[in-house]
Amino acid sequence: MERKSSVFLDNYLRSRKIPSTACTGCGLGMNHKLVVQALAELEVEVKDVIWCTSIGCAGRQTFATWQGDNLAGTHGRIYAIAKGLRVALPPEKHLILTVGDGDAFGIGLNHLINAARANADMTVIVNDNLGYQSTGGQYGWTTPQGAKTDSSPYGFYEPNLMGEGMDVLHILKGAGATFLARHVSMDGKAAVESIKKAILNRGFSLVHMPYPCTTNFASRHLGSRDPGQIYRWVRDHAAPIGQEKEDTIWSTGIWHDESNVRPEFSDLIRENVEKIRRLGHR
Amino acid sequence: MKRLLETGNYAITEGAIIAGCRFFCGYPITPATELAEAMSYRLPQMGGTFLQAEDECGAMHMCIGAALGGLKAMTATSGPGYILYSDPFGWAIGCETPVVVMNSGRVGPVSGITGAPGQGEFYMTRYPAQGGNYESICLAPNSAQEAMYMTVEAFYLAERFRMPVTVLADQLITDGFEDISVPETEDEIREMGFRTWPRKMNEGPSFYPPTDEIDVPPVVLGHNTGALCSDWTPTEEGYDIEEVEAHHKHAYRLIYKVRNHRDIFNHLYEKKYMDDDPDLVVVSYGSPSRVVNTAVERARQKGIKVGALRLINLWPFPDEHFEKPGKYLCVELNWDGQLVREVRRATTSDSTVNFMGICGDLPTINELIETFEKVIKNEPLSRDGWRKEMW
């Protein structure tokens, strides 16, 4: 099949990894494109981005896609690596993290919270495919309540991190994150605008972006791998903040915006180290 | 040069600074806490960064991040924290990232006794990460001054071999106060024999060559070299790949870049009274070696023909010291016997290898001399109930 090159492929992405090896009908590419579009609209140059990923579907499929420098951490640790990297790099470098829901909200939550606490400048895009899908389809910490997965064959009944008062975004806000948003992958322009704001915040930003998984989640929960069905299901269960319906799972839009208010982690370090050097030894 | 009465932890801090370390991240744990404290005081004075992490796993990952950003980085812990390094250790081995790790041994397993010395992590320093398919470098000093030297050396080796290197100390070395000399000028650094190596940057596109060569510069991010680094099997450029042949090439590099260049560090050992083919060779490392050295000296005065072999470079294990058939005695700060197993593997089949284990404290000189005599006379080593482990 002849593939037409795109502006994104020419200017930002590596043809070796795009298209990715994601399953047919996977929604990750939509999220990925929204992030690249946001960077393009901000006219961020390839050399000024370190593209960081995790493991799982979101990590594996977006690793080494950026034309510049790429980094992938093990399960849940990329936030700690990114924090160290943040200290070493000049402020103009952007750390863009495309990670999965299990990585960010499960195994990496401790490191994530501490990156938010420090307000370390990084943009975390949590590509939520509704559970652990690269391992075959187990429930995760933002899997919708009641969902049937390979590890919840009778429906997921534990409290998750998405209910009212227990939303993972509340936790991150409490921890000190300075920009938080949630969008599903069909949000298009609205999602791009939020991602742009996330990138422009010199501090810790996170955008939670649920997207459809046809192979595991849809086949188990909806009984079909038809991409159309799961796309409609995700879209119909999302609504902008303030316009939620009874069956809304994901309230979308900007949750919290204190961009550029609190001092940034590495700026704070530089400032203090400079002060200590200036004042000399005790 | 300044002379001070200071702890091993302090000496290690000064060593790290001499080596160019400008990033330290750790988590408080006895008996390595004072190293973190000293770093928090000294590093900002040097324009460096000290961070305290949420846990040891986060600490070493932050060191990896700083190293990927071009800084020389270090972390320090004790046994219960060293196991939490497993995850980042594997990453740093696979991605060939230079990081220095100090482990101050105490009495285990688990939390055990926090304020007493132990040597229970001999094998863990060989296999600090899961999966195998790599070689490790570990250096074990036996004094505060030598801890400073070995820290500088660890940074030197970490850069040249581009990998994490462990300095294995113990509670007596890191907490104990000793007379140390700290160089203050570049000339003094050279005169005192410290070796340093600058951070270089790999320009690509071959970030992971399938060869055993050393001095391949590590990946430094942020310079648009197009570097790819991940936890997956890399192609030569760093793309993730699921192919056994590619992984075999990668593993060959991780194993043989070290094994084929041991000449750079295999001079790191100490021999005493070993020139006249002694009846017994006493093998040890770390703080017990200091009692062993004294005991061997006293035994010689009594006419007992013993020699002392102290290992500083523990891994890769220096098999070459054990080619001669004979009697060996391993003195270790553990009751299960770890070094002794490796010595048994390395010696010839007609050698005998004995073990004397004590933990949380040092053996006494008299106990050691008594044991030397028994081993030489082929007398069975008595076992004093649970009090001591001898075989």
Boltz contact constraints between the chains, C-beta under 6 A:
constraints:
  - contact:
      token1: [A, 47]
      token2: [B, 224]
      max_distance: 6.0
  - contact:
      token1: [A, 50]
      token2: [B, 221]
      max_distance: 6.0
  - contact:
      token1: [A, 63]
      token2: [B, 230]
      max_distance: 6.0
  - contact:
      token1: [A, 64]
      token2: [B, 228]
      max_distance: 6.0
  - contact:
      token1: [A, 64]
      token2: [B, 239]
      max_distance: 6.0
  - contact:
      token1: [A, 68]
      token2: [B, 224]
      max_distance: 6.0
  - contact:
      token1: [A, 69]
      token2: [B, 221]
      max_distance: 6.0
  - contact:
      token1: [A, 69]
      token2: [B, 227]
      max_distance: 6.0
  - contact:
      token1: [A, 70]
      token2: [B, 228]
      max_distance: 6.0
  - contact:
      token1: [A, 71]
      token2: [B, 229]
      max_distance: 6.0
  - contact:
      token1: [A, 72]
      token2: [B, 230]
      max_distance: 6.0
  - contact:
      token1: [A, 74]
      token2: [B, 87]
      max_distance: 6.0
  - contact:
      token1: [A, 74]
      token2: [B, 91]
      max_distance: 6.0
  - contact:
      token1: [A, 74]
      token2: [B, 231]
      max_distance: 6.0
  - contact:
      token1: [A, 77]
      token2: [B, 61]
      max_distance: 6.0
  - contact:
      token1: [A, 80]
      token2: [B, 58]
      max_distance: 6.0
  - contact:
      token1: [A, 80]
      token2: [B, 61]
      max_distance: 6.0
  - contact:
      token1: [A, 80]
      token2: [B, 62]
      max_distance: 6.0
  - contact:
      token1: [A, 81]
      token2: [B, 61]
      max_distance: 6.0
  - contact:
      token1: [A, 81]
      token2: [B, 64]
      max_distance: 6.0
  - contact:
      token1: [A, 81]
      token2: [B, 65]
      max_distance: 6.0
  - contact:
      token1: [A, 83]
      token2: [B, 62]
      max_distance: 6.0
  - contact:
      token1: [A, 84]
      token2: [B, 62]
      max_distance: 6.0
  - contact:
      token1: [A, 84]
      token2: [B, 65]
      max_distance: 6.0
  - contact:
      token1: [A, 84]
      token2: [B, 66]
      max_distance: 6.0
  - contact:
      token1: [A, 85]
      token2: [B, 65]
      max_distance: 6.0
  - contact:
      token1: [A, 85]
      token2: [B, 68]
      max_distance: 6.0
  - contact:
      token1: [A, 85]
      token2: [B, 69]
      max_distance: 6.0
  - contact:
      token1: [A, 87]
      token2: [B, 49]
      max_distance: 6.0
  - contact:
      token1: [A, 87]
      token2: [B, 66]
      max_distance: 6.0
  - contact:
      token1: [A, 88]
      token2: [B, 66]
      max_distance: 6.0
  - contact:
      token1: [A, 88]
      token2: [B, 69]
      max_distance: 6.0
  - contact:
      token1: [A, 88]
      token2: [B, 70]
      max_distance: 6.0
  - contact:
      token1: [A, 88]
      token2: [B, 71]
      max_distance: 6.0
  - contact:
      token1: [A, 89]
      token2: [B, 69]
      max_distance: 6.0
  - contact:
      token1: [A, 89]
      token2: [B, 222]
      max_distance: 6.0
  - contact:
      token1: [A, 93]
      token2: [B, 222]
      max_distance: 6.0
  - contact:
      token1: [A, 110]
      token2: [B, 54]
      max_distance: 6.0
  - contact:
      token1: [A, 111]
      token2: [B, 58]
      max_distance: 6.0
  - contact:
      token1: [A, 114]
      token2: [B, 54]
      max_distance: 6.0
  - contact:
      token1: [A, 269]
      token2: [B, 49]
      max_distance: 6.0
  - contact:
      token1: [A, 273]
      token2: [B, 44]
      max_distance: 6.0
  - contact:
      token1: [A, 276]
      token2: [B, 44]
      max_distance: 6.0
